[in-house]
């Protein structure tokens, strides 16, 4: 009888322990705009009322002991960092995609998006940028995205980093910064626009309601030249002017069509 009772006790603990392991760290909570993957749990959570952050906008590498990247966003403000461990059978890519789509549904602007080795070394992202060794994994299994929220929250940035580790565990790290000062003009990278176009089949620029603006024209032109075979449709109040400007900047006229589909600002669609 004692052996049976002991066995029942062990079985009871084994049934309860996964629930205990899956508990969120005390005091943690989700960000309102980022959905949690079912059965994921928070393993790290920090809030800093006033912190300075540097968010890379290019692949990172270390040269002579210093981090190097092509561009960056410097900001100071309240930061909230959340790290989710994902349930078995679910990849970090799945959680990353769900978070990205939810933020884009809120009209968040993509500033920098990289995947796999295009990001640089996972160990540098984990330890040097995000400060969490749990996020070290395969360089081929990582994704990073920096977004800026739409008006009236233009001073809010959200960073996503997803990684699958060799242990087959997946993690999604979410960081939000609410800047104390105006972030000013932030332009995405050409490669980010091209990745977004290939993934979502469209680019929306609702604020580009006037004649073509030089910085945006150069940026969009460079992005479209990264794939010289893609055919595109342009719509919006000044779509014809944008088409002519893009042609003058070197994008082939045969790649650009005009559409009468109503759109605020400039809308570019990939024709499949």
Secondary structure by P-SEA (a helix, b strand, c coil): caaaaaaaaaaaaaaaaaaaaacccccccccccccccccccccbbbbbcbbbbbbbccbbbbcccccccccbbbbbcbbbbbbbbccccccaaaaaaaaaaaaaaacccccccccccccccccccccccccccccccccccbbbbbbbbccccccbbbbbbbbbccccbbbbbbbbbbccccccbbbbcaaaaaaaaaaccccccccccccccaaaaaaaaaaaaccccccccccccaaaaaaaaaaaaccccccbbbbccccccbbbbbcc
